[in-house]
Amino acid sequence: MALKQIDHGTPEYLKTVNLRDNVLRRPIGLTFDHDELMAEKNDIHIACIDDGEVIGCCVLAKVDNGVVRLRQMAVPDNLHGRGIGASIINFAENIARDKGFKIMTMHARDTAIGFYEKFGYQIKGNQFKEVTLPHHVMEKSLS
Protein backbone atom coordinates (compact mmCIF):
# COMPACT_ATOMS: atom_id res chain seq x y z
CA MET A 1 0.00 0.00 0.00
CA ALA A 2 1.41 3.37 -1.03
CA LEU A 3 0.14 6.88 -0.43
CA LYS A 4 0.94 9.63 -2.85
CA GLN A 5 -0.08 13.00 -4.10
CA ILE A 6 -1.42 12.79 -7.65
CA ASP A 7 -2.08 15.36 -10.36
CA HIS A 8 -5.51 16.43 -11.57
CA GLY A 9 -6.44 14.89 -14.92
CA THR A 10 -4.04 11.93 -14.76
CA PRO A 11 -5.16 8.30 -15.06
CA GLU A 12 -4.70 7.91 -11.27
CA TYR A 13 -6.88 10.99 -10.70
CA LEU A 14 -9.59 9.47 -12.90
CA LYS A 15 -9.42 6.30 -10.76
CA THR A 16 -9.98 8.42 -7.63
CA VAL A 17 -12.97 10.10 -9.30
CA ASN A 18 -14.39 6.65 -10.08
CA LEU A 19 -13.85 5.54 -6.47
CA ARG A 20 -15.45 8.70 -5.09
CA ASP A 21 -18.36 8.30 -7.48
CA ASN A 22 -18.92 4.65 -6.46
CA VAL A 23 -18.50 5.20 -2.70
CA LEU A 24 -19.87 8.70 -2.12
CA ARG A 25 -22.13 9.74 -4.99
CA ARG A 26 -23.96 6.84 -6.63
CA PRO A 27 -25.34 5.42 -3.35
CA ILE A 28 -27.25 8.69 -2.85
CA GLY A 29 -28.29 9.11 -6.47
CA LEU A 30 -25.70 11.72 -7.49
CA THR A 31 -22.86 11.82 -10.00
CA PHE A 32 -20.07 14.25 -10.78
CA ASP A 33 -20.38 16.76 -13.56
CA HIS A 34 -17.59 18.26 -15.64
CA ASP A 35 -17.66 21.64 -13.85
CA GLU A 36 -17.32 20.03 -10.40
CA LEU A 37 -14.26 18.10 -11.51
CA MET A 38 -12.69 21.13 -13.22
CA ALA A 39 -13.17 23.12 -9.99
CA GLU A 40 -10.75 20.64 -8.33
CA LYS A 41 -7.90 21.54 -10.68
CA ASN A 42 -5.94 23.48 -8.04
CA ASP A 43 -6.71 21.13 -5.13
CA ILE A 44 -4.34 18.59 -3.62
CA HIS A 45 -5.32 15.03 -4.60
CA ILE A 46 -4.21 12.06 -2.51
CA ALA A 47 -4.48 8.41 -3.51
CA CYS A 48 -3.85 5.19 -1.62
CA ILE A 49 -2.73 2.58 -4.13
CA ASP A 50 -2.33 -1.17 -3.67
CA ASP A 51 -1.27 -3.45 -6.52
CA GLY A 52 -2.03 -0.71 -9.05
CA GLU A 53 -5.57 -0.15 -7.74
CA VAL A 54 -6.77 2.99 -5.97
CA ILE A 55 -8.20 1.75 -2.65
CA GLY A 56 -8.68 5.12 -0.98
CA CYS A 57 -8.45 8.82 -1.65
CA CYS A 58 -9.21 12.34 -0.52
CA VAL A 59 -8.98 15.91 -1.74
CA LEU A 60 -7.51 18.91 0.10
CA ALA A 61 -8.88 22.31 -0.88
CA LYS A 62 -7.41 25.59 0.33
CA VAL A 63 -9.95 27.67 2.27
CA ASP A 64 -7.59 30.52 3.15
CA ASN A 65 -3.93 30.98 4.05
CA GLY A 66 -4.09 28.92 7.24
CA VAL A 67 -7.04 26.62 6.60
CA VAL A 68 -7.43 23.60 4.33
CA ARG A 69 -10.57 21.54 3.83
CA LEU A 70 -10.53 17.75 3.64
CA ARG A 71 -13.06 16.65 1.00
CA GLN A 72 -14.24 13.51 -0.70
CA MET A 73 -12.52 10.98 1.59
CA ALA A 74 -13.39 7.57 0.18
CA VAL A 75 -12.51 3.97 0.99
CA PRO A 76 -14.66 1.10 -0.34
CA ASP A 77 -16.95 -0.37 2.32
CA ASN A 78 -15.39 -3.82 1.97
CA LEU A 79 -11.97 -2.39 2.93
CA HIS A 80 -13.07 -0.49 6.06
CA GLY A 81 -11.20 -1.44 9.23
CA ARG A 82 -7.86 -2.10 7.52
CA GLY A 83 -6.21 1.22 8.42
CA ILE A 84 -6.54 2.73 4.96
CA GLY A 85 -8.55 5.73 6.16
CA ALA A 86 -6.18 6.30 9.08
CA SER A 87 -3.21 6.25 6.71
CA ILE A 88 -4.90 8.72 4.37
CA ILE A 89 -5.76 11.11 7.24
CA ASN A 90 -2.19 11.05 8.58
CA PHE A 91 -0.72 11.55 5.11
CA ALA A 92 -3.14 14.40 4.33
CA GLU A 93 -2.36 16.14 7.64
CA ASN A 94 1.38 15.90 6.96
CA ILE A 95 0.99 17.37 3.48
CA ALA A 96 -1.18 20.16 4.87
CA ARG A 97 1.41 20.97 7.57
CA ASP A 98 4.22 20.92 4.99
CA LYS A 99 2.27 23.46 2.93
CA GLY A 100 1.86 25.74 5.96
CA PHE A 101 -1.77 25.07 6.86
CA LYS A 102 -2.63 25.37 10.57
CA ILE A 103 -6.20 24.04 10.58
CA MET A 104 -7.86 21.15 8.76
CA THR A 105 -11.64 21.44 8.41
CA MET A 106 -14.27 19.29 6.74
CA HIS A 107 -17.96 18.77 6.17
CA ALA A 108 -18.25 15.29 7.72
CA ARG A 109 -21.20 13.05 7.05
CA ASP A 110 -22.77 12.29 10.42
CA THR A 111 -22.12 8.58 9.83
CA ALA A 112 -18.35 9.33 9.76
CA ILE A 113 -18.11 11.60 12.83
CA GLY A 114 -16.86 8.79 15.09
CA PHE A 115 -14.08 7.97 12.64
CA TYR A 116 -12.81 11.56 12.53
CA GLU A 117 -13.10 12.03 16.29
CA LYS A 118 -10.52 9.23 16.72
CA PHE A 119 -8.01 11.54 15.02
CA GLY A 120 -8.77 14.59 17.16
CA TYR A 121 -11.35 16.32 14.96
CA GLN A 122 -14.08 18.20 16.82
CA ILE A 123 -17.59 19.19 15.78
CA LYS A 124 -18.07 22.91 15.18
CA GLY A 125 -21.64 24.19 14.95
CA ASN A 126 -24.97 22.62 14.14
CA GLN A 127 -25.97 19.83 11.82
CA PHE A 128 -26.77 20.76 8.21
CA LYS A 129 -27.73 18.93 5.03
CA GLU A 130 -25.33 18.61 2.14
CA VAL A 131 -25.75 16.29 -0.85
CA THR A 132 -29.02 15.14 0.77
CA LEU A 133 -27.30 13.85 3.96
CA PRO A 134 -26.80 15.23 7.50
CA HIS A 135 -23.31 16.69 8.04
CA HIS A 136 -21.35 18.63 10.65
CA VAL A 137 -18.36 20.89 10.25
CA MET A 138 -15.38 19.31 12.01
CA GLU A 139 -11.91 20.74 12.46
CA LYS A 140 -8.54 20.08 13.99
CA SER A 141 -5.50 22.22 14.71
CA LEU A 142 -2.47 20.91 12.82
CA SER A 143 0.03 22.72 15.07
Secondary structure, DSSP 8 states (H G I E B T S, - for coil): -EEEEE-TTSHHHHHHHHHHIIIIIGGGT----HHHHHTTTTSEEEEEEETTEEEEEEEEEEEETTEEEEEEEE--GGGTTSSHHHHHHHHHHHHHHHTT--EEEEEEEGGGHHHHHTTT-EEEEEEEEETTEEEEEEEEE--
